[in-house]
Amino acid sequence: MVTDWYPDEEGSIVDGLICGFCYADGAIAEGNVVKWGTSASGRVAVAASTAVGDGIGVALKAASGAGVYIPVAFSGIVKMTVDETLSIGELVVNQSSIVVVGMGASTTLTINSATQKILGCLMQAATDESDEVLVLLGGDGISAGNV
C-alpha cells in the first residue's frame, strides 16, 4: 500500500505540513479530526470532532484535557481510514473522529449544508471499507455550500 511508504513515527502527518499550535478544549487523541473550539477567549481553540462534516484539521499530538496546546494540521497529506469505497480525487468529509466519507456517496450527508466542511480529497482510491488512504487536507474548512 502507498500509505506504508509514508512514515508515521511523528504522528499521522506525512508531507506538506501547514499546522498551528491550538488550545485544546478537551481531550483529543492523536490522529483524530478536530473542529473549531469555543472555550478559549483570545486563543485558537480546537475540540474533538463530534458530528459528520464538522472537521477542519487533524491533531498531530494528543491532548490529555483542556488547556493543552497541540499541533494541528490544516493542510498537507495525512493517513486516514475510510468508511466506504471511494474514488481517487473524491472530496471527503469526516464521518467520525478518524474516518472519512465521500461527499456524494453517503445518504447521511447534506451536500449543500452551510455547516458541513470539506476536509480534503483522496489521493488514492479506497477499494474497501476500513482502507487506510492518503488524504490531502484542504486547509481552509470550506463549507460544502460554497464549492
Residue frames as a rotation matrix with the C-alpha (Angstrom) as fourth column:
MET 1
0.568 0.823 0.000 0.00
0.823 -0.568 0.000 0.00
0.000 0.000 -1.000 0.00
VAL 2
0.106 -0.504 0.857 1.15
0.415 -0.761 -0.499 3.52
0.903 0.409 0.129 -0.77
THR 3
0.769 0.243 0.592 0.40
-0.352 -0.611 0.709 4.65
0.534 -0.754 -0.384 2.79
ASP 4
0.875 -0.464 -0.138 3.11
0.428 0.608 0.668 2.31
-0.226 -0.644 0.731 4.09
TRP 5
0.126 -0.863 0.490 5.77
0.855 -0.156 -0.495 4.34
0.503 0.481 0.718 2.27
TYR 6
0.156 0.007 0.988 4.99
-0.196 -0.980 0.038 7.35
0.968 -0.200 -0.151 4.44
PRO 7
-0.728 -0.479 -0.491 6.49
0.370 0.329 -0.869 7.44
0.578 -0.814 -0.063 7.96
ASP 8
0.349 0.876 0.332 4.22
0.048 -0.370 0.928 7.92
0.936 -0.308 -0.171 10.93
GLU 9
-0.152 -0.480 -0.864 6.61
0.878 0.336 -0.341 7.99
0.454 -0.810 0.370 13.86
GLU 10
-0.979 -0.173 -0.105 5.78
0.201 -0.884 -0.422 11.67
-0.020 -0.434 0.901 14.37
GLY 11
-0.336 0.927 -0.164 2.03
-0.216 -0.246 -0.945 11.22
-0.917 -0.282 0.283 14.04
SER 12
0.228 0.558 0.798 -0.29
0.608 0.558 -0.564 10.98
-0.760 0.614 -0.212 11.09
ILE 13
0.803 0.008 -0.597 1.03
-0.367 -0.781 -0.505 13.96
-0.470 0.625 -0.624 9.12
VAL 14
0.462 -0.637 0.617 3.42
0.630 0.725 0.277 12.98
-0.624 0.261 0.736 6.38
ASP 15
-0.508 -0.643 0.573 4.08
0.857 -0.314 0.408 15.80
-0.083 0.698 0.711 3.95
GLY 16
-0.397 0.329 0.857 3.31
0.431 -0.757 0.491 19.44
0.810 0.564 0.159 3.16
LEU 17
-0.226 0.292 -0.929 2.89
0.974 0.099 -0.205 20.47
0.032 -0.951 -0.307 6.77
ILE 18
-0.558 0.162 0.814 0.87
-0.140 -0.985 0.100 23.61
0.818 -0.058 0.572 7.45
CYS 19
0.073 0.552 -0.830 -0.13
0.783 0.484 0.390 23.50
0.617 -0.679 -0.398 11.08
GLY 20
-0.082 -0.071 0.994 -0.71
-0.432 -0.896 -0.099 25.63
0.898 -0.437 0.043 14.09
PHE 21
-0.852 -0.144 -0.503 -0.50
0.382 0.484 -0.787 25.14
0.357 -0.863 -0.358 17.81
CYS 22
-0.190 0.913 0.361 -4.02
-0.283 -0.403 0.870 25.23
0.940 0.063 0.335 19.11
TYR 23
-0.701 0.100 0.706 -5.60
-0.711 -0.034 -0.702 25.32
-0.047 -0.994 0.095 22.54
ALA 24
-0.741 0.435 -0.512 -7.46
0.198 0.870 0.452 22.06
0.642 0.233 -0.730 23.23
ASP 25
-0.160 0.798 0.581 -11.00
-0.784 -0.461 0.416 22.43
0.599 -0.389 0.699 24.60
GLY 26
0.630 0.345 0.695 -10.80
-0.699 0.643 0.314 18.89
-0.339 -0.684 0.647 25.99
ALA 27
-0.103 -0.660 0.744 -9.20
-0.152 0.750 0.644 15.52
-0.983 -0.047 -0.178 25.46
ILE 28
0.708 0.204 -0.677 -8.21
-0.688 -0.020 -0.725 14.85
-0.161 0.979 0.126 21.83
ALA 29
0.561 -0.500 0.661 -6.49
0.254 0.863 0.437 11.71
-0.788 -0.077 0.611 20.55
GLU 30
-0.378 -0.784 -0.492 -3.51
-0.421 -0.328 0.846 11.92
-0.825 0.526 -0.206 18.21
GLY 31
-0.983 -0.058 0.173 -4.58
0.129 0.445 0.886 11.50
-0.129 0.894 -0.430 14.58
ASN 32
-0.209 0.978 0.011 -8.20
0.871 0.191 -0.453 12.43
-0.445 -0.085 -0.891 15.26
VAL 33
-0.306 0.250 0.918 -10.17
0.629 -0.671 0.393 15.00
0.715 0.698 0.048 13.31
VAL 34
-0.596 0.097 -0.797 -10.78
0.664 -0.498 -0.558 18.27
-0.451 -0.862 0.232 15.15
LYS 35
0.284 0.699 0.657 -13.35
0.820 -0.532 0.212 21.05
0.497 0.478 -0.724 14.83
TRP 36
-0.375 -0.353 0.857 -13.14
-0.071 -0.911 -0.407 24.69
0.924 -0.213 0.317 15.94
GLY 37
-0.404 0.168 -0.899 -13.37
0.882 0.333 -0.334 25.02
0.243 -0.928 -0.282 19.71
THR 38
0.292 0.637 0.714 -15.13
0.347 -0.766 0.542 27.71
0.892 0.089 -0.444 21.72
SER 39
0.745 0.204 -0.635 -13.78
0.645 0.020 0.764 27.84
0.169 -0.979 -0.116 25.27
ALA 40
-0.059 -0.916 -0.397 -10.61
0.917 -0.207 0.341 29.90
-0.395 -0.344 0.852 24.80
SER 41
0.919 0.372 -0.130 -11.09
0.316 -0.892 -0.322 33.64
-0.236 0.255 -0.938 24.54
GLY 42
0.649 -0.679 -0.343 -8.23
-0.701 -0.709 0.077 35.19
-0.295 0.191 -0.936 22.56
ARG 43
-0.430 -0.774 0.465 -6.83
-0.469 0.632 0.617 31.79
-0.771 0.047 -0.635 21.52
VAL 44
-0.169 0.338 -0.926 -7.23
-0.882 0.368 0.295 29.48
0.441 0.866 0.236 18.55
ALA 45
-0.379 0.121 0.918 -9.12
-0.694 0.619 -0.368 26.60
-0.613 -0.776 -0.150 20.11
VAL 46
-0.387 0.279 -0.879 -9.98
-0.646 0.598 0.474 23.15
0.658 0.751 -0.051 18.77
ALA 47
-0.071 0.434 0.898 -12.13
-0.825 0.480 -0.297 20.32
-0.560 -0.762 0.324 20.09
ALA 48
-0.819 -0.163 0.550 -12.63
0.054 0.933 0.357 16.69
-0.572 0.322 -0.755 19.15
SER 49
-0.760 0.551 -0.345 -14.93
-0.503 -0.163 0.849 16.20
0.412 0.818 0.401 16.16
THR 50
-0.734 0.553 0.395 -18.48
-0.161 0.423 -0.892 15.29
-0.660 -0.718 -0.221 17.19
ALA 51
0.373 0.928 0.014 -20.58
-0.118 0.062 -0.991 15.47
-0.920 0.368 0.133 14.00
VAL 52
0.183 -0.214 0.959 -20.41
0.889 0.453 -0.069 14.49
-0.420 0.865 0.273 10.36
GLY 53
0.271 -0.116 0.956 -18.63
0.795 -0.533 -0.290 17.20
0.543 0.838 -0.052 8.37
ASP 54
0.995 0.102 -0.001 -17.50
0.085 -0.821 0.564 19.38
0.056 -0.561 -0.826 11.28
GLY 55
0.449 -0.892 -0.053 -13.78
0.714 0.322 0.622 18.60
-0.538 -0.317 0.781 10.84
ILE 56
0.977 -0.175 -0.120 -11.28
-0.212 -0.850 -0.482 21.32
-0.018 0.497 -0.868 9.93
GLY 57
0.129 -0.986 -0.108 -7.96
-0.860 -0.057 -0.507 19.56
0.494 0.158 -0.855 10.62
VAL 58
0.665 -0.020 -0.746 -6.14
0.183 0.973 0.137 16.63
0.724 -0.228 0.651 12.19
ALA 59
0.830 -0.359 0.428 -4.49
-0.540 -0.319 0.779 16.57
-0.143 -0.877 -0.459 15.63
LEU 60
0.368 -0.788 -0.494 -0.80
-0.383 0.356 -0.852 15.69
0.848 0.503 -0.170 15.36
LYS 61
-0.834 -0.526 -0.165 -0.37
-0.045 0.363 -0.931 15.03
0.550 -0.769 -0.327 19.08
ALA 62
-0.033 0.838 -0.544 -2.77
0.747 0.383 0.544 14.02
0.664 -0.388 -0.639 21.84
ALA 63
-0.461 0.017 0.887 -4.26
-0.508 -0.825 -0.248 16.44
0.727 -0.565 0.389 24.37
SER 64
-0.822 0.093 -0.562 -4.98
0.437 0.736 -0.517 14.90
0.366 -0.670 -0.646 27.76
GLY 65
0.051 0.880 -0.471 -7.57
0.962 -0.170 -0.214 17.58
-0.269 -0.442 -0.856 28.50
ALA 66
0.816 0.360 0.453 -8.48
0.484 -0.854 -0.193 21.24
0.317 0.376 -0.871 28.23
GLY 67
0.884 -0.435 -0.169 -5.71
-0.268 -0.769 0.580 23.82
-0.382 -0.468 -0.797 28.31
VAL 68
0.057 -0.875 0.481 -3.08
0.368 0.466 0.804 21.80
-0.928 0.131 0.349 26.46
TYR 69
0.347 -0.029 -0.937 -1.59
-0.766 -0.585 -0.265 23.21
-0.541 0.810 -0.225 23.26
ILE 70
0.110 -0.258 0.960 -1.29
0.331 0.920 0.209 20.72
-0.937 0.295 0.187 20.41
PRO 71
-0.754 -0.350 -0.556 -0.13
-0.410 -0.409 0.815 20.93
-0.513 0.842 0.165 16.79
VAL 72
0.225 0.878 0.423 -2.98
0.168 0.392 -0.904 20.63
-0.960 0.275 -0.059 14.28
ALA 73
-0.839 -0.449 0.307 -2.55
0.337 0.012 0.941 20.00
-0.427 0.893 0.141 10.54
PHE 74
0.109 0.866 -0.488 -4.85
-0.162 -0.469 -0.868 22.20
-0.981 0.173 0.090 8.48
SER 75
0.770 0.029 -0.638 -3.17
-0.638 -0.004 -0.770 21.36
-0.025 1.000 0.016 5.16
GLY 76
-0.392 -0.919 0.044 -0.90
-0.903 0.394 0.170 18.59
-0.174 0.027 -0.984 3.98
ILE 77
-0.014 0.301 -0.954 -1.07
-0.519 0.813 0.264 14.85
0.855 0.498 0.145 3.48
VAL 78
-0.362 -0.026 0.932 -2.36
-0.901 0.267 -0.342 12.61
-0.240 -0.963 -0.120 6.26
LYS 79
-0.869 0.142 -0.473 -3.21
-0.005 0.955 0.297 8.94
0.494 0.261 -0.829 6.61
MET 80
-0.447 0.785 0.428 -6.87
-0.848 -0.220 -0.482 8.31
-0.284 -0.579 0.765 7.35
THR 81
-0.860 0.266 0.435 -9.31
0.269 0.962 -0.056 5.42
-0.433 0.069 -0.899 7.38
VAL 82
-0.723 0.654 -0.222 -12.31
-0.598 -0.431 0.676 5.35
0.346 0.621 0.703 5.05
ASP 83
-0.522 0.638 0.566 -15.80
-0.377 0.423 -0.824 4.04
-0.765 -0.644 0.020 5.76
GLU 84
0.641 0.723 0.259 -16.76
-0.014 0.348 -0.937 3.14
-0.768 0.597 0.233 2.19
THR 85
-0.019 -0.587 0.809 -15.39
0.919 0.309 0.245 2.55
-0.393 0.748 0.534 -1.30
LEU 86
0.637 0.166 -0.753 -14.14
0.043 -0.983 -0.181 5.87
-0.770 0.083 -0.633 -2.70
SER 87
0.720 -0.344 0.603 -12.50
0.671 0.122 -0.732 7.10
0.178 0.931 0.318 -5.90
ILE 88
-0.332 -0.909 -0.252 -9.22
0.910 -0.379 0.170 8.95
-0.250 -0.173 0.953 -6.23
GLY 89
-0.882 -0.103 0.459 -9.72
0.264 -0.916 0.301 12.71
0.390 0.387 0.836 -6.14
GLU 90
0.086 0.995 -0.051 -13.10
0.584 -0.008 0.812 12.48
0.808 -0.099 -0.581 -4.40
LEU 91
-0.366 -0.103 0.925 -13.86
-0.521 -0.801 -0.295 15.23
0.771 -0.590 0.239 -1.89
VAL 92
-0.179 0.235 -0.955 -14.26
0.599 0.796 0.083 13.89
0.780 -0.558 -0.283 1.63
VAL 93
0.148 0.239 0.960 -15.66
-0.695 -0.665 0.273 14.94
0.704 -0.707 0.068 4.99
ASN 94
-0.883 -0.453 0.121 -15.23
-0.393 0.575 -0.718 13.32
0.255 -0.681 -0.686 8.39
GLN 95
0.035 0.864 -0.502 -17.76
-0.055 0.503 0.862 10.70
0.998 -0.003 0.065 9.43
SER 96
0.886 0.086 -0.455 -16.29
0.440 0.150 0.886 10.35
0.145 -0.985 0.095 12.91
SER 97
0.770 -0.599 -0.221 -13.08
-0.297 -0.641 0.708 11.43
-0.566 -0.479 -0.671 14.55
ILE 98
-0.256 -0.962 0.099 -10.84
-0.360 0.190 0.913 9.32
-0.897 0.198 -0.395 12.28
VAL 99
-0.336 0.222 0.915 -12.97
0.699 0.710 0.085 8.14
-0.631 0.668 -0.394 9.34
VAL 100
-0.634 0.136 -0.762 -13.69
-0.466 -0.853 0.236 9.95
-0.618 0.504 0.603 6.08
VAL 101
-0.056 0.680 0.731 -16.58
0.642 0.585 -0.495 9.52
-0.764 0.442 -0.470 3.64
GLY 102
-0.770 -0.231 0.594 -17.24
0.636 -0.350 0.688 10.82
0.049 0.908 0.417 0.14
MET 103
-0.855 0.417 -0.308 -19.32
-0.313 -0.889 -0.334 13.93
-0.413 -0.189 0.891 -0.44
GLY 104
-0.296 0.789 -0.538 -21.77
-0.938 -0.132 0.322 12.19
0.183 0.600 0.779 -2.75
ALA 105
-0.582 -0.063 -0.811 -21.73
-0.245 0.964 0.101 8.60
0.775 0.258 -0.576 -1.58
SER 106
-0.875 0.192 -0.444 -23.37
0.479 0.468 -0.742 8.65
0.065 -0.863 -0.502 1.85
THR 107
-0.062 0.945 0.320 -27.06
0.557 -0.233 0.797 9.26
0.828 0.228 -0.512 2.44
THR 108
0.331 0.162 -0.930 -26.21
0.932 -0.212 0.295 10.81
-0.149 -0.964 -0.221 5.82
LEU 109
-0.660 -0.676 -0.327 -24.60
0.596 -0.736 0.320 13.84
-0.458 0.016 0.889 4.16
THR 110
0.668 0.738 -0.093 -26.36
0.551 -0.575 -0.605 17.02
-0.500 0.352 -0.791 3.16
ILE 111
0.009 -0.792 0.610 -24.17
0.999 -0.017 -0.037 18.23
0.040 0.610 0.792 0.32
ASN 112
-0.061 0.005 0.998 -25.34
0.434 -0.900 0.031 21.85
0.899 0.435 0.053 0.36
SER 113
0.718 0.319 -0.619 -25.23
0.685 -0.160 0.711 22.35
0.128 -0.934 -0.333 4.10
ALA 114
0.586 -0.490 0.645 -23.53
-0.219 -0.862 -0.456 25.61
0.780 0.126 -0.612 5.03
THR 115
0.624 -0.328 0.709 -22.26
-0.764 -0.069 0.641 24.00
-0.162 -0.942 -0.294 8.23
GLN 116
0.828 -0.316 0.464 -20.67
0.291 0.948 0.128 20.94
-0.480 0.029 0.877 6.64
LYS 117
0.470 -0.750 -0.466 -16.98
-0.743 -0.621 0.249 21.40
-0.476 0.229 -0.849 5.82
ILE 118
0.884 -0.291 -0.366 -14.87
-0.088 0.665 -0.741 19.64
0.460 0.687 0.562 3.23
LEU 119
0.761 -0.637 0.124 -11.92
-0.021 0.167 0.986 18.04
-0.649 -0.752 0.113 4.99
GLY 120
-0.284 -0.885 -0.370 -9.93
-0.576 -0.151 0.803 17.33
-0.767 0.441 -0.466 1.82
CYS 121
0.613 0.445 -0.653 -9.68
-0.789 0.381 -0.481 14.95
0.035 0.811 0.584 -1.12
LEU 122
0.729 -0.286 0.622 -8.45
0.030 0.921 0.388 11.41
-0.684 -0.265 0.680 -1.64
MET 123
0.081 -0.801 -0.593 -5.03
-0.913 -0.298 0.278 10.94
-0.399 0.519 -0.756 -3.20
GLN 124
-0.909 -0.288 -0.300 -5.72
-0.386 0.853 0.352 7.26
0.154 0.436 -0.887 -3.86
ALA 125
-0.037 0.948 -0.317 -8.75
-0.585 0.237 0.776 5.05
0.810 0.214 0.545 -4.27
ALA 126
-0.575 0.016 0.818 -10.26
-0.731 0.440 -0.522 3.13
-0.369 -0.898 -0.242 -1.40
THR 127
-0.552 0.309 -0.774 -11.36
-0.512 0.607 0.608 -0.30
0.658 0.732 -0.177 -2.57
ASP 128
-0.130 0.486 -0.864 -12.79
0.582 0.743 0.331 -1.49
0.803 -0.460 -0.380 0.73
GLU 129
0.780 0.398 0.483 -14.23
-0.195 -0.578 0.792 -0.16
0.595 -0.712 -0.373 3.98
SER 130
0.897 -0.443 0.001 -11.53
0.043 0.088 0.995 0.40
-0.440 -0.892 0.098 6.61
ASP 131
0.435 -0.782 0.447 -8.81
0.808 0.120 -0.576 1.01
0.397 0.612 0.684 3.98
GLU 132
0.326 -0.451 -0.831 -6.07
0.425 -0.714 0.555 3.38
-0.844 -0.535 -0.041 5.11
VAL 133
0.420 -0.107 0.901 -5.52
0.880 -0.193 -0.433 6.03
0.220 0.975 0.013 2.43
LEU 134
-0.691 -0.652 -0.311 -3.71
0.680 -0.733 0.024 9.31
-0.244 -0.195 0.950 1.91
VAL 135
0.501 0.858 0.109 -5.90
0.865 -0.493 -0.099 12.40
-0.031 0.144 -0.989 2.20
LEU 136
-0.642 -0.594 0.485 -4.83
0.614 -0.777 -0.139 15.84
0.460 0.209 0.863 1.00
LEU 137
-0.117 0.594 -0.796 -6.28
0.860 -0.340 -0.380 18.18
-0.496 -0.729 -0.472 3.63
GLY 138
0.387 0.397 0.832 -7.99
0.811 -0.575 -0.103 21.24
0.438 0.715 -0.545 2.21
GLY 139
-0.529 -0.771 -0.355 -6.71
0.837 -0.408 -0.364 23.53
0.136 -0.490 0.861 4.92
ASP 140
-0.933 0.140 0.331 -9.49
-0.127 -0.990 0.062 26.10
0.336 0.016 0.942 4.80
GLY 141
-0.733 0.679 -0.034 -12.62
0.340 0.322 -0.884 24.46
-0.589 -0.660 -0.467 6.15
ILE 142
-0.870 0.433 -0.236 -14.63
-0.447 -0.488 0.750 25.26
0.209 0.758 0.618 3.00
SER 143
-0.330 0.830 0.450 -18.31
-0.348 0.336 -0.875 24.69
-0.878 -0.445 0.178 3.57
ALA 144
-0.583 0.091 0.808 -19.97
0.578 0.745 0.334 22.36
-0.571 0.661 -0.486 1.08
GLY 145
0.478 0.878 0.024 -22.44
0.679 -0.352 -0.645 25.04
-0.557 0.325 -0.764 0.05
ASN 146
0.605 -0.303 -0.737 -19.64
-0.350 -0.932 0.096 27.23
-0.716 0.200 -0.669 -1.31
VAL 147
-0.509 -0.833 0.216 -18.00
-0.167 0.342 0.925 24.88
-0.844 0.435 -0.314 -3.81
